[in-house]
Amino acid sequence: MTAWGKLDLEKQIRANIVSLKVFYLFSFFAVGSLTPLLSVYLANEAGLSGLEIGSIMSVGPIVMILFQPIWGIVCDWSGKPAKILALTSLLAGVFGLGYLLFEPYLLLVAVAIALAVFQSAIIPVSDSITLQYTTRIKSNYGKIRLFGSLGFGVAVFMMGKLSESFIGPAVIFYAFFFGLLVAAILALRLPEEPPKGKVKVFSGMKELFKMKRFLIFLAITFLLFGPNLANNVYYGLFVEARGGTYTGIGIAFLLAVLSEIPFMRMAGSWIHRIGLLPITLLAGAGSLIRWGLYFSEPSLATVYVTSVIQGFSLGLFIPAALQYIRKVVPAHITVTAITLYSAIGNGLGNWFSTFTGGIILDHSGIYAVYFFYGVLTLIGMLLTIWLMRLDNEHKVPRIKADKLEM
C-alpha cells in the first residue's frame, strides 16, 4: 500500500471511530432522557396508578427477551446490521412521542410495546458492529462504549433540570426523539462488516444452544448483570432510606453512571494483562462488595463514595463480556449471539431481579433486596470460576493488546 493509501485508510478509520463514538453519545443520551423519568411522568402527568406504571415499565425487559434474539437473526441473515440499526433507532424515536399523543392506559401500554420492539435492537446491534470493527482494526471497544455512559449521565442531569423549568416534563420525549434521530442518521455511516455468507434463519440460534461455554456465560450474565440493572429501580429508594433527598438521589445516579467511563477506558489494558474471565470475576467481586455494604445499612456518605463501584463493575464487565462472546462464537452468528446475551442480561435477568426484588421489598425491606442481589452475584462468581477451568481445557487465547487507541 502506498503512503497516500495508508493515509486515506487512517483517515477512514478515524472517521469511523468518531461516528461510533457520537452514535453511542446520542443513543444513550436518548435512553438517559426517557428511562429515569418516565415513571415520574406517568404518575404526575398521566395520573396512572402504581400497578399501571409498573406494568408499563416492565414491558421493556419482557419485549427484549422476545425480540433481541430476533433482531440478531435478522442482522446475521441480511448482512446489513447498520441499516437495520438506523431503521430501528428512527422508529423507536417516533414511537417514543406516542406518550404525548395518548392518555388511556391501554394505549400507553401499546406505545410501550411498540417502542420496546424497536429499541430492543439498538444496544446489541450497535455493540456487535462496534465489537467486530474494533476487533478487525485492533482498537479498544471500551474507549468507544464509554461515550454511551457519558451521554446517559449528561441526559439524566439535563432532563432533571429542564423538567422543572418552564418547558415541563414533556421535554424527555422530545429529547428522546432528537437523540435517536441523530443516532439513526449516524448509523447509516457506521462501518459494516461484509457478510460472511448467508445464515439460514434460526440455524444460528440452534448452533448457539449447542455451545456449553456460551450457555454458561449467559447464566453468568443473568446472575451478575441482572442485579446491576435492577438496582436502577431500587437505588433511589435505598438512598432515600439512608436519608438522601431527591437531589441526593440524582447526584448518586450521576456519580454511578459517570464512574463507568474511566473503567471502560482502562478495560482493554486490564483484559490484556489478566484475561477476559478474570476481569469478569473481578467485576463480580466489586458488585458483591457493593451489595454487602448496602445490606449493612451504611451512612449516606458511604453510599455516595461507593456509588463508583457501579462504574468499576459495569465498566469492566461489559467490554469483557462482549469480547468473550466474540472469542467463543463463530463470526457468522456474532450478532445473534450478542443479541441473545443482551436479552438474557437486559431482559430476563433485569426482569427477574426487579420482580423478585419487589417481592422481597414488600416483605423484608430494601436492605434485604441487596442481600438477595449479593447471593445471585456470588453464584455468578462461582460459575465464572467453573467457566475459567473449562476455558483452560479449551486453551482459549487472550485478547491481544490494542494497537490503535482512539
Salt bridges, closest charged atoms under 4 A:
GLU192 OE1 - LYS83 NZ 3.34
GLU193 OE1 - ARG136 NE 3.10
GLU207 OE1 - HIS332 NE2 3.18
ASP391 OD1 - ARG213 NH1 3.01
GLU405 OE1 - LYS143 NZ 2.80
